[in-house]
Amino acid sequence: MNVRDLNRMVYKNEGYLYSYIYLAIEWLEPIVRKITPLPSCLDLNGKTAVVTGSSAGMGLKVARLLLKLKISTLILAVRNVPKGGACNIGLQKFNSDARITVLKLDMDDYESVQTFAKGLPRGTPVVNIVSLNAGIGLLKLERSSSGHDRAIQVNYHSNILLVAELLPHLQASAIKSGSPTRITWVGSRSHHLTNFEKKAPIKPEEVIFEHIDSEEFFFPFQRHGDSKLLCAMFMDGKSIRARPVEVGGWIILNAALVAGAESHGRFLGDKEIIEPSQYIQSLAGREVQKKLGLESIAEVVKLTPLPAELSAQE
């Protein structure tokens, strides 16, 4: 029995258990695929990077790799500043010449996002790399101060606001440095496991965020996939998983440092551009994607003016 046959067998079961097993089986083949390290010629001397969610997990590993690549200035954007400060001490051994700064960024709070974005240009005149790693996975429905589901707030809404607030500074940075500023947003193949396709489809007359925020359509083991689907849809419209964290860091920094212009607005599976999920490519998915773009813009413009690059619709 191959992976696909086993996958079909497991998928017939109902309930949360099947989602958990399905996730493990569906992506078993890519997990064992060999990922090569970053090119040895990379040298980030003179460059500045911002890494969100950098006090733990993949974000912390990305910070370490950037320091090993001789990054000159590293901004650790973290929710817990004391924890970030402790990480800073440990990170200095990887590059004692780098300037490492810890700044408060709570992705569960719109005000914190705006405070961070508005303060960054004052101390950091040029930003070359932004790596959006902050994210959470919750097994129960929790509310942010915005009223949204907390997982969707942290994994999606606040990232859109952060990019919108930072974009003018990033564009100015690109002009000053003479090279494009890179933004990478960490996704997940779990976006293929959306509830929107079968279990909790979004009706044409429904408001997407009201649907997602409702308790009726909260399915714990698939909520992370739902949040990452929104990310993939938004980026696609604007045109990592169980491996050692160092390999995950290679993948993230490959997107930020190595991938060319052809990767702009695309979903990278490991180091290769891959097509969006079948749901995103479906007629129903494309309709949801259009609505998502409009609703996301409506959400953000309540807080900040939107650059044309984000407000334009396909």
C-alpha positions as CSV (number, residue, x, y, z in Angstrom):
1,M,0.0,0.0,0.0
2,N,1.5,3.4,-1.0
3,V,1.1,6.7,0.7
4,R,-1.9,7.8,-1.4
5,D,-3.8,4.6,-0.9
6,L,-3.3,4.8,2.9
7,N,-4.2,8.5,2.7
8,R,-7.6,7.7,1.0
9,M,-8.3,5.0,3.7
10,V,-7.6,7.4,6.6
11,Y,-9.5,10.2,5.0
12,K,-12.8,8.2,5.1
13,N,-12.8,8.5,8.9
14,E,-14.6,11.4,10.6
15,G,-13.5,13.6,13.5
16,Y,-10.4,15.3,14.6
17,L,-8.2,12.2,14.7
18,Y,-8.3,11.8,10.9
19,S,-7.1,15.3,10.4
20,Y,-4.0,14.7,12.6
21,I,-3.1,11.4,10.8
22,Y,-4.0,12.8,7.4
23,L,-1.6,15.7,7.9
24,A,1.2,13.3,8.8
25,I,0.6,11.0,5.9
26,E,-0.2,13.5,3.2
27,W,3.2,15.2,3.6
28,L,5.3,12.2,4.4
29,E,7.0,12.1,1.0
30,P,8.1,15.8,0.9
31,I,9.4,15.6,4.5
32,V,12.0,13.0,3.6
33,R,13.1,14.9,0.5
34,K,16.7,16.1,0.9
35,I,17.2,19.9,1.4
36,T,20.6,21.3,0.5
37,P,22.2,24.0,2.6
38,L,22.4,27.6,1.5
39,P,25.1,28.6,-1.0
40,S,28.5,29.0,0.8
41,C,29.1,32.3,-1.1
42,L,26.3,34.2,0.8
43,D,27.7,37.2,2.8
44,L,25.3,39.6,4.5
45,N,27.8,42.0,5.8
46,G,26.3,45.5,5.7
47,K,22.7,44.1,5.6
48,T,19.9,44.5,8.0
49,A,17.2,41.9,8.8
50,V,14.0,41.9,10.8
51,V,12.8,38.5,12.1
52,T,9.5,38.2,13.9
53,G,8.8,35.4,16.3
54,S,12.6,35.2,16.8
55,S,12.7,34.1,20.5
56,A,11.9,30.5,19.8
57,G,11.6,27.8,17.2
58,M,12.1,28.5,13.5
59,G,12.4,32.3,14.0
60,L,15.3,31.8,16.4
61,K,17.0,29.4,14.0
62,V,16.6,31.9,11.2
63,A,18.2,34.6,13.4
64,R,21.2,32.3,14.1
65,L,21.7,31.5,10.4
66,L,21.6,35.2,9.5
67,L,24.3,35.9,12.1
68,K,26.4,33.1,10.7
69,L,26.0,34.7,7.3
70,K,27.6,37.9,8.8
71,I,24.5,40.0,8.9
72,S,25.4,43.4,10.3
73,T,22.2,44.4,12.0
74,L,19.5,42.0,13.3
75,I,16.2,43.1,14.8
76,L,14.5,40.5,17.0
77,A,10.8,41.4,16.9
78,V,9.3,39.4,19.8
79,R,6.2,39.4,22.1
80,N,8.2,38.7,25.2
81,V,11.1,41.2,25.5
82,P,12.9,39.6,28.5
83,K,12.9,36.3,26.7
84,G,14.2,38.0,23.5
85,G,16.9,39.7,25.6
86,A,18.0,36.3,26.9
87,C,18.1,35.0,23.3
88,N,20.2,38.0,22.3
89,I,22.9,37.0,24.8
90,G,23.0,33.5,23.3
91,L,23.0,34.8,19.8
92,Q,26.0,37.1,20.2
93,K,28.4,34.1,20.0
94,F,27.4,33.5,16.4
95,N,28.5,37.0,15.3
96,S,30.0,39.2,17.9
97,D,30.3,42.1,15.4
98,A,26.6,42.3,14.6
99,R,24.3,44.8,16.2
100,I,21.4,42.9,17.7
101,T,18.3,44.8,18.9
102,V,15.3,43.4,20.7
103,L,12.0,45.2,20.0
104,K,8.5,44.5,21.2
105,L,6.0,43.1,18.7
106,D,2.9,41.4,19.8
107,M,1.0,40.0,16.8
108,D,-2.1,39.5,18.9
109,D,-2.5,43.3,19.2
110,Y,-2.9,45.7,16.3
111,E,-1.7,48.6,18.4
112,S,1.6,46.8,19.1
113,V,2.0,46.1,15.4
114,Q,1.6,49.7,14.6
115,T,3.9,50.9,17.3
116,F,6.6,48.6,16.1
117,A,6.2,49.5,12.5
118,K,6.2,53.3,13.2
119,G,9.2,53.1,15.4
120,L,11.4,50.9,13.3
121,P,12.5,53.5,10.7
122,R,13.8,55.8,13.5
123,G,16.4,53.4,14.6
124,T,16.8,51.4,11.4
125,P,17.2,53.6,8.3
126,V,17.5,50.7,5.9
127,V,15.9,47.2,6.1
128,N,17.0,44.6,3.5
129,I,15.2,41.5,4.8
130,V,11.9,40.9,6.7
131,S,11.2,37.3,7.8
132,L,7.6,36.8,9.1
133,N,7.8,33.8,11.4
134,A,5.5,34.6,14.3
135,G,2.6,32.3,14.5
136,I,0.5,30.2,16.9
137,G,-1.7,27.0,16.9
138,L,-4.6,26.7,19.3
139,L,-6.9,23.8,20.1
140,K,-9.7,26.0,21.4
141,L,-11.3,29.2,20.2
142,E,-9.8,32.3,21.8
143,R,-10.6,35.9,21.0
144,S,-8.1,38.7,20.4
145,S,-8.9,42.3,21.4
146,S,-10.0,42.9,17.8
147,G,-12.7,40.3,18.2
148,H,-11.2,37.9,15.7
149,D,-10.2,34.3,16.4
150,R,-6.7,34.7,18.0
151,A,-5.0,32.2,15.7
152,I,-6.3,34.0,12.6
153,Q,-5.3,37.4,14.2
154,V,-1.7,36.3,14.9
155,N,-1.1,34.2,11.8
156,Y,-2.9,36.4,9.3
157,H,-4.5,39.8,10.1
158,S,-1.5,41.3,12.0
159,N,0.9,40.2,9.2
160,I,-1.1,42.1,6.6
161,L,-1.1,45.2,8.8
162,L,2.6,44.8,9.5
163,V,3.4,44.6,5.8
164,A,1.1,47.5,5.0
165,E,2.8,49.7,7.7
166,L,6.3,48.7,6.8
167,L,6.0,48.8,3.0
168,P,6.8,52.5,2.5
169,H,10.0,52.2,4.6
170,L,10.9,49.0,2.8
171,Q,10.5,50.6,-0.6
172,A,12.7,53.6,0.5
173,S,15.2,51.1,1.8
174,A,15.4,49.4,-1.6
175,I,16.1,52.7,-3.3
176,K,18.8,53.6,-0.8
177,S,20.5,50.2,-1.0
178,G,20.1,49.7,-4.7
179,S,18.6,46.2,-4.3
180,P,15.1,44.9,-3.6
181,T,14.0,44.4,0.0
182,R,12.8,40.9,0.6
183,I,9.7,39.9,2.6
184,T,9.3,36.2,3.3
185,W,6.1,34.9,5.0
186,V,6.4,31.4,6.5
187,G,3.6,29.2,5.3
188,S,2.7,25.6,5.6
189,R,1.5,22.7,3.4
190,S,-1.3,22.3,6.0
191,H,-3.1,25.0,3.9
192,H,-4.2,22.1,1.7
193,L,-6.3,20.8,4.6
194,T,-8.8,23.6,4.7
195,N,-12.3,23.3,6.2
196,F,-13.5,25.6,3.5
197,E,-13.6,23.0,0.8
198,K,-16.0,20.4,2.3
199,K,-16.5,20.6,6.1
200,A,-17.3,24.3,6.4
201,P,-17.6,25.8,3.0
202,I,-18.0,29.6,2.8
203,K,-21.3,30.5,1.1
204,P,-21.3,33.3,-1.5
205,E,-23.3,35.6,0.7
206,E,-21.2,35.1,3.8
207,V,-18.6,37.5,5.2
208,I,-15.4,35.4,5.3
209,F,-14.1,36.7,8.6
210,E,-17.5,36.3,10.3
211,H,-17.5,32.7,9.1
212,I,-14.0,32.0,10.4
213,D,-14.6,33.8,13.7
214,S,-17.8,31.8,14.5
215,E,-17.6,29.0,17.1
216,E,-19.7,26.8,14.8
217,F,-17.0,26.6,12.2
218,F,-14.0,26.2,14.6
219,F,-12.3,22.8,14.1
220,P,-9.2,22.7,16.3
221,F,-6.9,20.5,14.4
222,Q,-7.5,22.2,11.1
223,R,-7.5,25.9,12.3
224,H,-3.8,26.3,11.6
225,G,-4.3,25.0,8.1
226,D,-7.2,27.5,7.6
227,S,-5.0,30.4,8.8
228,K,-2.2,29.4,6.4
229,L,-4.7,29.1,3.6
230,L,-5.6,32.7,4.1
231,C,-1.9,33.6,3.9
232,A,-1.4,31.6,0.7
233,M,-4.5,33.1,-0.9
234,F,-3.5,36.6,-0.1
235,M,0.0,36.2,-1.4
236,D,-1.2,34.3,-4.5
237,G,-3.6,37.1,-5.2
238,K,-0.8,39.6,-5.1
239,S,1.4,38.2,-7.4
240,I,7.7,23.8,6.8
241,R,7.3,20.9,8.7
242,A,8.9,18.0,10.6
243,R,12.5,18.5,9.7
244,P,15.5,19.6,11.8
245,V,15.1,23.3,12.4
246,E,18.3,24.1,10.6
247,V,16.8,22.7,7.4
248,G,13.7,24.8,7.9
249,G,16.0,27.8,8.3
250,W,17.7,27.0,5.0
251,I,14.2,27.0,3.3
252,I,13.2,30.3,4.8
253,L,16.5,32.0,3.9
254,N,16.5,30.5,0.5
255,A,13.3,32.5,-0.2
256,A,14.8,35.6,1.3
257,L,18.3,35.5,-0.2
258,V,18.5,33.1,-3.1
259,A,15.2,32.8,-5.0
260,G,14.8,35.2,-7.9
261,A,12.1,37.5,-9.2
262,E,10.1,34.6,-10.4
263,S,9.3,33.7,-6.8
264,H,7.5,37.0,-6.2
265,G,4.1,36.4,-4.6
266,R,4.4,32.7,-5.1
267,F,4.3,29.7,-2.7
268,L,7.6,28.0,-2.3
269,G,7.4,24.3,-1.3
270,D,10.9,23.9,0.3
271,K,13.1,25.6,-2.3
272,E,10.9,25.2,-5.4
273,I,7.9,27.2,-6.7
274,I,4.8,25.0,-6.4
275,E,1.2,25.5,-7.5
276,P,-1.4,26.6,-4.9
277,S,-3.6,23.9,-3.5
278,Q,-6.5,22.5,-5.5
279,Y,-8.9,24.5,-3.5
280,I,-7.2,27.8,-4.3
281,Q,-7.3,26.9,-8.0
282,S,-10.9,25.8,-7.9
283,L,-13.8,28.2,-8.9
284,A,-15.0,28.3,-5.4
285,G,-11.5,29.0,-4.1
286,R,-11.0,31.8,-6.5
287,E,-14.2,33.4,-5.5
288,V,-13.2,33.2,-1.8
289,Q,-9.8,34.6,-2.7
290,K,-11.4,37.7,-4.3
291,K,-13.6,38.3,-1.3
292,L,-10.6,37.7,1.1
293,G,-8.6,40.4,-0.7
294,L,-11.5,42.9,-0.4
295,E,-12.2,42.0,3.3
296,S,-8.6,42.1,4.2
297,I,-8.2,45.6,2.7
298,A,-11.4,46.7,4.5
299,E,-9.9,45.4,7.8
300,V,-6.6,47.2,7.4
301,V,-7.8,50.6,6.1
302,K,-9.6,51.1,9.3
303,L,-6.1,51.2,10.9
304,T,-3.8,52.7,8.3
305,P,-3.7,54.0,4.7
306,L,-2.8,51.2,2.3
307,P,0.0,51.4,-0.3
308,A,-1.3,50.9,-3.9
309,E,0.6,47.6,-4.1
310,L,-1.7,46.1,-1.5
311,S,-4.9,47.9,-2.3
312,A,-5.0,47.0,-6.0
313,Q,-7.2,44.1,-6.8
314,E,-6.7,41.5,-9.6
